[in-house]
Amino acid sequence: MKRSHLFAAVAAVLATAACNGGDGNETANAPITAQPVAPPAGGDWSKMVTATPEGGFQMGNPNAAVKLVEYGSFTCPHCAEFDEKGYGPLVDKYVKTGMVAYEYRNFVRDQFDLAASLIARCGGPDRFFPMGKALFADQQVWFQKAIDQPEKQQALQTLPPNRIFVEAANIAGLQQWAAQRGLPSAQANTCLANEAEVNRLVQMQSDAVATYNVPGTPAFVLNGKLVQNAAAWGALEPELRKALR
């Protein structure tokens, strides 16, 4: 993709992306009738992670009756809050039991989110969720570092397509950050220069808006339907339990 076309696509992404908030004051007391499903012998459903045709990564029982999709952004503070408060109980109570399959799809909001997404996806399905969780945990550090260098952000627009996100990651210190977590810098830079993967991320965000009218992040699609006003775990869990009745 030519530089002008790539930036046009990313600009279109930014024009529709937002970061949602929500207190989630509901209680998770809806009774459920679904029964746990035993994982493969000696296994753990949370360790079963596969890439999906839509571009995301799905964790859990692929035949679970309830399918949950999260559209999230690595630069969204509300997504980081959900990861901190909701990811653990979601996986422990619902994914590990085999009752819910959980898929994460990137909904990129800016060039640093896109660079972070490329880093998280670089190790494939087995590394995606641990790397994503680490990115959320350290979000205030690496994203603030990028925000604090506006002059370098402007310079990104002068770079060829295969250098844009390599340099965006450099600004945020993501190569060194990833190397400390087992992803060699050379491998990270190869992934950051992968224009086909950039296009996939842009297309995933566009598809989310076109298919589900996703307003921002985090957003959740439960069995093919967008859940309204459920950006927080306290609001999402009751909807999960209803689906498991």
Beta strands, then each sheet from edge to edge (+ up, - down):
strand 1: 49-51
strand 2: 57-59
strand 3: 66-72
strand 4: 100-106
strand 5: 219-222
strand 6: 225-226
sheet 1: 1+ 2- 4+ 3+ 5- 6+
end
